[in-house]
Amino acid sequence: MLGRIHVRVGGEGPAMMFWPSLLMTGDMWAAQATHFADRYRVILVDPPGHGRSEPLTSMFSFEDNVRCITQILDHLQITTTHFVGNSWGGMIGGTFAARHPDRIGSAVLMNCTGSAAGRRQKAEFALLLRMAKTLGGIRPPVTRSAVKAFLGPTTLRTRPAVVATVREALERVDIRSASWAVKSVVPARPDQLGLLNTIEIPVLVIAGKEDGTFPVAETRAMADAIPGSTFLALDEVAHLAALENPEQINRLIDEFLTPA
């Protein structure tokens, strides 16, 4: 249903899988791959319908995404993995942790939510999709709107390389394919707060204080639903924390996985 999925694997050690946000590919985790490859077997996923994965032709469920994760692990002959996800990746990381506690060691869930989409978010993403389809892809002014949805004032003002990276990634999106993912992850997104309450593994939930897509309170509610989870709200980052401040995110993941 989801087609062929492109993954890149490098490094040696315990497995660590990375799944990005909507409209991003495994490339958003480049700094994490470099940092962790000397100690972990790093798996970067181009999610369904994105990057070098096969284009989508229909919608999917979060359970379909979880089957995709387990199939990747089975293909790589990996029994368990740590899981790091951003936005879409953070949401399905929660689903995966709840459904397959035997396949996951710990999870780092960033810039995400356990709640169904509200009217405002549905309307905003529907407008972006209509504009992108009208223009034949993500082009200005869609690019400007999408960049502002992903990045906050600090990054827009002080991190031009990150802004350029995000803009270039957006302009490479196959909007016909990605639109199926957007519709599946935004308007059709399930409320998972009850499911998240069944998670038993260690979980770190990270919010960006400048995230305009999922405000801190919404991400905190997700963390509150996960028993024993750790919650952090970071200054000067927005919706793509690992790309905006990779050094800080790498340090936090290190500290979470190897506590003193």
RAZI-V718809 format. One record per backbone hydrogen bond with DSSP energy under -1.0 kcal/mol. NH is the residue of the N-H (numbers start at 1). CO is the residue of the C=O. If there is no record, write none. Layout:
nh->NH co->CO
nh->NH co->CO
//
This chain:
nh->8 co->44
nh->10 co->42
nh->12 co->37
nh->16 co->41
nh->17 co->82
nh->18 co->43
nh->19 co->84
nh->24 co->21
nh->28 co->25
nh->29 co->26
nh->30 co->27
nh->33 co->29
nh->34 co->30
nh->35 co->31
nh->36 co->32
nh->37 co->33
nh->39 co->36
nh->40 co->36
nh->41 co->14
nh->42 co->10
nh->42 co->40
nh->43 co->16
nh->44 co->8
nh->45 co->18
nh->46 co->6
nh->49 co->54
nh->50 co->47
nh->53 co->50
nh->54 co->4
nh->65 co->61
nh->66 co->62
nh->67 co->63
nh->68 co->64
nh->69 co->65
nh->70 co->66
nh->71 co->67
nh->72 co->68
nh->73 co->69
nh->74 co->70
nh->75 co->71
nh->76 co->72
nh->77 co->74
nh->78 co->73
nh->81 co->103
nh->82 co->15
nh->83 co->106
nh->84 co->17
nh->85 co->108
nh->86 co->19
nh->87 co->110
nh->89 co->86
nh->91 co->87
nh->92 co->88
nh->93 co->89
nh->94 co->90
nh->95 co->91
nh->96 co->92
nh->97 co->93
nh->98 co->94
nh->99 co->95
nh->100 co->96
nh->103 co->100
nh->105 co->81
nh->107 co->202
nh->108 co->83
nh->109 co->204
nh->110 co->85
nh->111 co->206
nh->122 co->118
nh->123 co->119
nh->124 co->120
nh->125 co->121
nh->126 co->122
nh->127 co->123
nh->128 co->124
nh->129 co->125
nh->130 co->126
nh->131 co->127
nh->132 co->128
nh->133 co->129
nh->134 co->130
nh->135 co->131
nh->137 co->132
nh->139 co->137
nh->142 co->139
nh->145 co->141
nh->146 co->142
nh->147 co->143
nh->148 co->144
nh->149 co->145
nh->150 co->146
nh->151 co->147
nh->156 co->152
nh->157 co->153
nh->158 co->154
nh->159 co->155
nh->163 co->159
nh->164 co->160
nh->165 co->161
nh->166 co->162
nh->167 co->163
nh->168 co->164
nh->169 co->165
nh->170 co->166
nh->171 co->167
nh->173 co->170
nh->175 co->173
nh->178 co->174
nh->179 co->175
nh->180 co->177
nh->182 co->178
nh->183 co->179
nh->184 co->180
nh->185 co->181
nh->186 co->182
nh->188 co->183
nh->189 co->186
nh->192 co->114
nh->196 co->192
nh->198 co->195
nh->199 co->196
nh->204 co->107
nh->205 co->230
nh->206 co->109
nh->207 co->232
nh->209 co->234
nh->210 co->237
nh->211 co->208
nh->219 co->215
nh->220 co->216
nh->221 co->217
nh->222 co->218
nh->223 co->219
nh->224 co->220
nh->225 co->221
nh->226 co->223
nh->229 co->226
nh->230 co->203
nh->232 co->205
nh->234 co->207
nh->239 co->150
nh->243 co->240
nh->244 co->240
nh->245 co->241
nh->249 co->245
nh->250 co->246
nh->251 co->247
nh->252 co->248
nh->253 co->249
nh->254 co->250
nh->255 co->251
nh->256 co->252
nh->257 co->253
nh->258 co->254
//
